[in-house]
Amino acid sequence: VLKLFKLLHRTRQEVFKNDTKALEAARQKINEEFRNNRDETSEEKINELLKIGSDVEVILRTSVIQAVHTDSDKIVLIPRKDLLQDNTPYIDKPTKK
């Protein structure tokens, strides 16, 4: 449980870097969820909660992209390096090998 708690906080710091509002909101939510379930004794329920926490960490790490409003009608996306993937260029007429 402690390992997941630390992992969620590390992921939060990486995903919401330089965004103090999002960092604080995520910190409060993580702490609140763990605090609300700290007295849970059912092994089945604990395993379910750990699965949910792991899924949340994966979604944060793989799906969240920061964006900054630059003008009233423009948004700049700031993807992290681990989100960037190599893309195969589109070829209209593939060649046979």
PyMOL commands that set and color helices and strands:
alter all, ss='L'
color gray80, all
select helices_A, chain A and resi 2-15+20-36+43-63+81-83
alter helices_A, ss='H'
color red, helices_A
select strands_A, chain A and resi 66-71+74-78
alter strands_A, ss='S'
color yellow, strands_A
deselect
rebuild
show_as cartoon
